[in-house]
Amino acid sequence: GEQVYRVVPGQTVRLELSYENNGKSTQNTSVGYYLSTNDIISTADTLLGTSSYTLGRGTVYTNTRTLTIPSSVTPGQDYWIGAVVDRNNSLGEVTESNNATYIPIRIN
């Protein structure tokens, strides 16, 4: 039931995601953008790029990041492009398990 976006190897795509800090204070964090062969996005996946953000408490930030799909991907396969907030685990958090999200893609 998820929307799957079709891309080609080497294509540049724009990934738009929203970020929210539910902590006690403003935080500076690094976000890693990854390509995965499954829907579990982690820092072990293929790194496509990084960004740094200052996230105020209780405010939703929406940003667009331009990324390039590697030319080495396999046509006809499904992949997941996603992000991990606090990719270096530098922030102390009550819940560490809600820092990743993804969008499914299919390689044409």
N, C-alpha and C positions, 0 to 999 in steps of 0.2 A: 503494500500500500504506500510505500514511499516514492516520491518523485525522484526519478533517476535522470541525470543530465548526461547527454552524449557528448563526448569530447574525442579529439584525435591526439595521437602522440605528438609532443612538442607544442601543443596549443597553449596559448596564454589565456587564463580564465580569471574572472573576478569573483572572489569569495566574500560575501557580506555576512557578518556575524554580529551579534549583540553580546555585550559583556556587562556583568553587574557584580558589584562588590557588596556583599551583605555583612561584611565585618564591622568592626567598631570604628575604624578610621580610614582615611585615604591611604591607598596602597599603590606602590610602583611595582609593576610585574612585567615579566617577559612572556610572550605568547609564541609558541612554535606551531607552524603549519606543516602538516604531514600528509603523506599519501600512504594508505594502508591497503592490504589485501583482505582485510576483514573490517567489521564495524566496531572494533575495539581500538580506538585511536590512542596511541601511546608514544612516548619518546623513543621507543625502539623501532618505530616505523621510519619511512624515508622522509627526511627533513626537506621541506621545500622553501622555507623562509622563516624569518622571525620578525616580531615587532615588539616594541615596549610601550606600555600604557600606564598612565596615572589614573586610577579608578577611585573616584569619590564614593563614599558610603551611600548606598541606597539610590544611586543614579545609574540608569541604563545608558550605555554607550554603544552606538552602532558604527562600525567601521568597515570599509571595503579594502581588501588586500589583493593585489595582482600577483598571481602565481603561475608558474609554467609547469605543465604536465611533462614529466620526463619522456624523452623519445624512446626510452628502453621498455616502456609498458607494453603489455601483450594485447593486441587487437582482439576483440571479442570477449574480453574479460571484464568483470566488475571490479571496481576499486572504490575506496572511500577516501575523500579528501576532508581533512578536519583540522581542528585546533586543540592545543592543550594550553590552558592558562596556568601560569606559575610553573612553567616547564622545568625549571631547575629546583623546584620544591624549596624555594627560599622564604616563603611566607608560612607563618604558623597558622594553621586552619583547624577548625573543629571537624570539618568534613573535607577530606582530600579527594573523594570519589566523584565530585561533580565538576571537575575542571576540564572535561573534554566533550567535544561534539563533532558531528560529521555530516556530510552530504554525500549520498551515493552517486557514483559516476560509472558510465559504461564506455569502454574504449572502442571506437569504430575503426 
